[in-house]
């Protein structure tokens, strides 16, 4: 009997004898977890939107890096948090910078104002924190 006929006879009896032992799974296949066990999200993003009223110290934008740069009546913290320094209304605007544009955040003192402010015609915007003693709150007494 030749080698070829012996192989064909064995293949007729069981297909696994040519291949050797075939292992079957004893456990179900489970996927791997990629983002499991990490720290929670940092709650970044815009906190106060355009035309919303802010008080001094209110956070306007929490960010990593300077996506939004500080404009008028606004400062930037050590972790790039942009916050208001005066009471007013939030404004977002863009200005040309080198070859591209930069996004800025500012606070205006009156609701109708626009940024960037034309200082040549309107002058600088100043907030002194003083109280108007001629207003109706003081004259009613």
ChimeraX attribute file (.defattr): number of C-alpha atoms within 10 A of each C-alpha:
attribute: neighborCount
match mode: 1-to-1
recipient: residues
	/A:1	5
	/A:2	6
	/A:3	7
	/A:4	8
	/A:5	10
	/A:6	10
	/A:7	12
	/A:8	11
	/A:9	10
	/A:10	13
	/A:11	14
	/A:12	9
	/A:13	9
	/A:14	10
	/A:15	10
	/A:16	11
	/A:17	13
	/A:18	11
	/A:19	9
	/A:20	8
	/A:21	8
	/A:22	8
	/A:23	6
	/A:24	6
	/A:25	7
	/A:26	6
	/A:27	6
	/A:28	6
	/A:29	7
	/A:30	6
	/A:31	6
	/A:32	7
	/A:33	7
	/A:34	7
	/A:35	7
	/A:36	7
	/A:37	7
	/A:38	7
	/A:39	7
	/A:40	6
	/A:41	6
	/A:42	9
	/A:43	9
	/A:44	11
	/A:45	13
	/A:46	15
	/A:47	13
	/A:48	17
	/A:49	15
	/A:50	15
	/A:51	17
	/A:52	13
	/A:53	17
	/A:54	21
	/A:55	14
	/A:56	13
	/A:57	14
	/A:58	17
	/A:59	20
	/A:60	23
	/A:61	23
	/A:62	22
	/A:63	17
	/A:64	13
	/A:65	10
	/A:66	16
	/A:67	14
	/A:68	23
	/A:69	21
	/A:70	23
	/A:71	20
	/A:72	21
	/A:73	21
	/A:74	23
	/A:75	18
	/A:76	18
	/A:77	11
	/A:78	6
	/A:79	11
	/A:80	18
	/A:81	22
	/A:82	28
	/A:83	26
	/A:84	26
	/A:85	19
	/A:86	21
	/A:87	19
	/A:88	21
	/A:89	22
	/A:90	25
	/A:91	22
	/A:92	19
	/A:93	17
	/A:94	15
	/A:95	11
	/A:96	9
	/A:97	9
	/A:98	7
	/A:99	6
	/A:100	8
	/A:101	11
	/A:102	15
	/A:103	16
	/A:104	21
	/A:105	26
	/A:106	27
	/A:107	31
	/A:108	26
	/A:109	16
	/A:110	12
	/A:111	14
	/A:112	8
	/A:113	13
	/A:114	15
	/A:115	17
	/A:116	17
	/A:117	14
	/A:118	11
	/A:119	9
	/A:120	7
	/A:121	7
	/A:122	8
	/A:123	9
	/A:124	11
	/A:125	13
	/A:126	11
	/A:127	13
	/A:128	7
	/A:129	8
	/A:130	6
	/A:131	8
	/A:132	9
	/A:133	9
	/A:134	8
	/A:135	9
	/A:136	9
	/A:137	9
	/A:138	10
	/A:139	8
	/A:140	6
	/A:141	5
